[in-house]
Amino acid sequence: MEEKRNSMRMSLSAQLLIKNMGENSVEEEVGIEVLDVSKTGVGFICDRPLEIGAVYETNLKIWTDEVIHAFLKVVRIEQTKEEKYICGTIFIGLPEMNAKRIEVYDMLKRMETGNLE
């Protein structure tokens, strides 16, 4: 998948639960594998296709074991050979405090790797 984010991506070993927030949708929680998180969105793998443009409610467990409640809009989906789906999403209305948490983690990761550009 081609990189389209302006913010540096970071990896987290966390799980994310999502619920489609569309009009006629059933509230179904789906466990997914988080690939990366930036202050603008989340990349993840899931076992079923999601809808581009759909908004999903999320509970993202971050590196401090805190949970960030947010909404994600799907902007890209790519199917893998293993019949899984790589999804690119953007945060919708992420509170500034939560964006700052992600930003601080990003800065610490870059300091750790010596990449402070």
C-alpha positions as CSV (number, residue, x, y, z in Angstrom):
1,M,0.0,0.0,0.0
2,E,1.4,3.4,-1.0
3,E,2.3,5.7,1.9
4,K,-0.1,8.8,2.0
5,R,0.3,10.1,5.5
6,N,2.1,13.3,6.4
7,S,2.7,12.1,10.0
8,M,5.3,9.4,10.8
9,R,3.7,6.0,11.4
10,M,4.4,4.0,14.6
11,S,3.8,0.4,15.4
12,L,1.8,-0.8,18.4
13,S,1.1,-4.3,19.5
14,A,-2.5,-3.6,20.4
15,Q,-6.0,-4.8,19.5
16,L,-8.7,-2.5,18.2
17,L,-12.5,-3.2,18.4
18,I,-14.7,-1.6,15.8
19,K,-18.4,-1.1,15.2
20,N,-19.8,0.3,12.0
21,M,-21.7,3.5,12.7
22,G,-23.8,3.4,9.5
23,E,-27.5,3.8,9.5
24,N,-28.6,0.2,8.9
25,S,-25.7,-1.6,10.5
26,V,-25.7,-4.1,13.3
27,E,-23.4,-3.3,16.1
28,E,-20.8,-6.0,15.7
29,E,-17.4,-5.8,17.4
30,V,-14.5,-7.1,15.3
31,G,-11.0,-7.7,16.6
32,I,-8.3,-6.5,14.3
33,E,-4.5,-6.4,14.3
34,V,-3.1,-2.9,14.5
35,L,-0.2,-2.3,12.0
36,D,0.5,1.3,12.8
37,V,-0.9,4.5,14.4
38,S,-0.2,8.1,13.7
39,K,-1.9,11.2,15.1
40,T,-4.0,11.2,11.9
41,G,-5.1,7.6,11.7
42,V,-4.7,3.9,12.1
43,G,-3.6,1.1,9.8
44,F,-4.8,-2.4,10.6
45,I,-5.6,-5.9,9.2
46,C,-9.0,-7.5,9.6
47,D,-10.6,-10.7,8.5
48,R,-13.6,-9.1,6.7
49,P,-14.0,-6.3,4.2
50,L,-15.0,-2.9,5.5
51,E,-16.6,-0.2,3.5
52,I,-14.6,2.7,2.2
53,G,-16.1,5.9,3.5
54,A,-17.8,4.1,6.5
55,V,-17.2,5.4,10.0
56,Y,-16.4,3.0,12.8
57,E,-16.3,3.5,16.6
58,T,-13.0,2.3,18.1
59,N,-11.4,1.5,21.4
60,L,-7.7,1.6,20.8
61,K,-5.5,0.3,23.6
62,I,-2.2,2.3,23.5
63,W,1.3,1.6,24.8
64,T,0.4,3.0,28.3
65,D,-2.5,0.5,28.6
66,E,-4.9,3.4,28.4
67,V,-7.9,3.1,26.0
68,I,-8.5,5.9,23.5
69,H,-12.2,6.0,22.3
70,A,-12.4,7.5,18.8
71,F,-14.1,7.3,15.4
72,L,-12.3,6.2,12.3
73,K,-13.2,6.7,8.6
74,V,-12.0,4.0,6.2
75,V,-10.0,5.7,3.3
76,R,-8.2,2.6,1.8
77,I,-8.6,-1.1,1.7
78,E,-6.3,-3.7,0.1
79,Q,-7.0,-7.4,0.0
80,T,-4.1,-9.8,0.8
81,K,-3.4,-13.2,-0.7
82,E,-4.4,-14.7,2.7
83,E,-8.0,-13.3,2.3
84,K,-7.4,-10.6,4.9
85,Y,-7.9,-6.9,4.4
86,I,-5.4,-4.1,5.1
87,C,-7.3,-0.9,6.0
88,G,-6.1,2.7,6.2
89,T,-8.3,5.0,8.3
90,I,-8.3,8.6,9.5
91,F,-9.4,9.8,12.9
92,I,-12.7,11.7,12.9
93,G,-12.9,14.3,15.7
94,L,-10.0,12.9,17.8
95,P,-9.7,15.0,21.0
96,E,-6.5,17.1,21.0
97,M,-5.3,15.4,24.3
98,N,-5.4,12.0,22.6
99,A,-3.6,13.3,19.5
100,K,-0.9,14.7,21.8
101,R,-0.5,11.3,23.5
102,I,0.2,9.8,20.1
103,E,2.5,12.7,19.1
104,V,4.5,12.4,22.3
105,Y,5.0,8.6,21.7
106,D,6.1,9.4,18.1
107,M,8.7,11.9,19.4
108,L,10.0,9.4,22.0
109,K,10.3,6.7,19.3
110,R,12.2,9.0,17.0
111,M,14.6,10.1,19.8
112,E,15.2,6.4,20.5
113,T,16.1,5.7,16.9
114,G,18.0,8.9,16.4
115,N,15.6,10.1,13.7
116,L,14.6,13.6,14.9
117,E,13.8,15.2,11.5
